[in-house]
C-alpha cells in the first residue's frame, strides 16, 4: 500500500515537469515570432548603416574635400516589376565620374496605361562592397511616384562616391559601379485601408451635411 502515494508523487512531478517544458516551449515560440517581426526593420537599418547587400547610403550634403583624380565608370540599370505598365529608362546608360564628385543623372518614366498608377523604386549597387561608399543626396526612390494615364516624368538622382573608398584595399581594383533601380507597383490610394484620421474626416463631413 505504501507504493500508491509514491506513484502519485511521481505522477505529480511528471505533470509539473511537463507543464514547465510546455511553458518554456511557448515562451520560446513567442520570442521567435517577435524576433521575426523585429528582424525586418533591423535588417533594413543594418543595410542602410553598413551598405550591406549593396544598399546605398543617404547623404545630406556634398563632401567637403576636393574630388580625387581617380575616376570610375558608373552604369545605370532600370527595371519594372510585373503589374506596373511603365516604361523606365536612364537618360545615359554609363558615365565616368571622379571619386568625390557630385553628379546628377536623370531617369525618365512613362505610364503606358490608360489609368493612373503608382509605383515605388527599390535600388542597390554592384559590386556589393561599394554600397557603403555610394552616397545619394537626392533620389526619386524615397517617395511613391503616381503617374496619370500617358504621363511622362523626368526624375533626378544626385550622388557621389565617398572619397574614403580610396583607403579600402578591397576596392583598389574597382573600375565600374552599377546603380540598379526596380519599380514595383503600389496599391492605389483608394484601395488602401482607411486610416483612423480618414474615417474621422468622413464622419465629420457626414455630420456637416446632415446639419446643413
PyMOL commands that set and color helices and strands:
alter all, ss='L'
color gray80, all
select helices_A, chain A and resi 2-50+52-54+128-130+140-142+163-167+169-171+189-191+196-211
alter helices_A, ss='H'
color red, helices_A
select strands_A, chain A and resi 57-58+71-80+86-90+94-98+103-111+117-126+134-138+145-147+152-161+176-186
alter strands_A, ss='S'
color yellow, strands_A
deselect
rebuild
show_as cartoon
